[in-house]
Amino acid sequence: MSVSNRKVAKKVFVGGLQPNETVDASNEANLLRHLDHPAIVKFYDSFVEDDFFYIITEYCEVLKTVALVLCLVII
C-alpha cells in the first residue's frame, strides 16, 4: 500500500464534553467530508464509540497537516 493510500485514525476523548459540543464535533466532521483539495487531508469517516470520537483520514505529510489546520482556523 502506498503512502498516499494509507488511512489513519485519530482518537479523541470526548467523555467530558457537553452533548452540544459532541454535536458540534460531528458537524465539523461532516463539513470536512465535503472538502476536496490536494493541500487538504482527505477525510473518510468519523464515529463515536464509548467516550471517544474517531476521525479517519488519509495519512499525510507535515505540510498537508499544516494546510488542514490553517483551513480549519479560517472556517
C-alpha positions as CSV (number, residue, x, y, z in Angstrom):
1,M,0.0,0.0,0.0
2,S,1.5,3.3,-1.0
3,V,1.7,6.2,1.5
4,S,-1.0,8.1,-0.4
5,N,-3.5,5.2,0.1
6,R,-2.9,4.8,3.8
7,K,-5.6,5.7,6.2
8,V,-5.1,6.7,9.8
9,A,-7.4,7.2,12.8
10,K,-7.3,10.0,15.3
11,K,-8.8,9.0,18.7
12,V,-10.2,12.0,20.7
13,F,-11.5,11.6,24.2
14,V,-15.0,13.3,24.4
15,G,-16.2,11.9,27.7
16,G,-16.0,15.3,29.4
17,L,-17.8,17.2,26.6
18,Q,-21.4,18.6,26.8
19,P,-23.8,17.0,24.3
20,N,-23.9,20.1,22.2
21,E,-20.1,20.0,21.9
22,T,-20.3,16.5,20.7
23,V,-22.8,17.5,18.0
24,D,-20.5,20.4,17.0
25,A,-17.6,17.9,16.5
26,S,-19.9,15.7,14.4
27,N,-21.0,18.7,12.3
28,E,-17.4,19.7,11.7
29,A,-16.5,16.2,10.6
30,N,-19.4,16.3,8.1
31,L,-18.1,19.5,6.8
32,L,-14.6,18.0,6.3
33,R,-16.2,15.2,4.3
34,H,-17.0,17.7,1.5
35,L,-13.6,19.3,1.2
36,D,-11.6,18.2,-1.8
37,H,-8.3,19.9,-2.4
38,P,-4.7,18.5,-2.9
39,A,-3.5,20.5,0.0
40,I,-6.1,19.3,2.4
41,V,-6.1,15.9,4.1
42,K,-8.8,13.6,2.7
43,F,-11.4,12.9,5.3
44,Y,-13.0,9.4,5.1
45,D,-15.2,8.9,8.2
46,S,-15.9,9.6,11.8
47,F,-17.7,7.8,14.6
48,V,-18.2,7.8,18.3
49,E,-17.5,4.7,20.4
50,D,-17.7,4.8,24.2
51,D,-16.1,8.1,25.3
52,F,-14.0,8.5,22.1
53,F,-14.6,10.3,18.8
54,Y,-12.6,8.7,15.9
55,I,-11.7,10.6,12.8
56,I,-10.4,8.5,9.8
57,T,-8.3,10.4,7.3
58,E,-5.6,9.7,4.7
59,Y,-2.1,9.6,6.0
60,C,-0.4,12.9,5.4
61,E,3.0,14.5,5.5
62,V,3.6,17.5,7.7
63,L,2.9,20.2,5.1
64,K,-0.5,18.9,4.3
65,T,-1.3,18.7,8.0
66,V,-0.4,22.4,8.4
67,A,-2.7,23.2,5.5
68,L,-5.6,21.4,7.1
69,V,-5.0,23.3,10.4
70,L,-5.0,26.6,8.6
71,C,-8.2,25.7,6.7
72,L,-9.9,24.8,10.0
73,V,-8.8,28.1,11.6
74,I,-10.2,30.1,8.7
75,I,-13.6,28.2,8.8
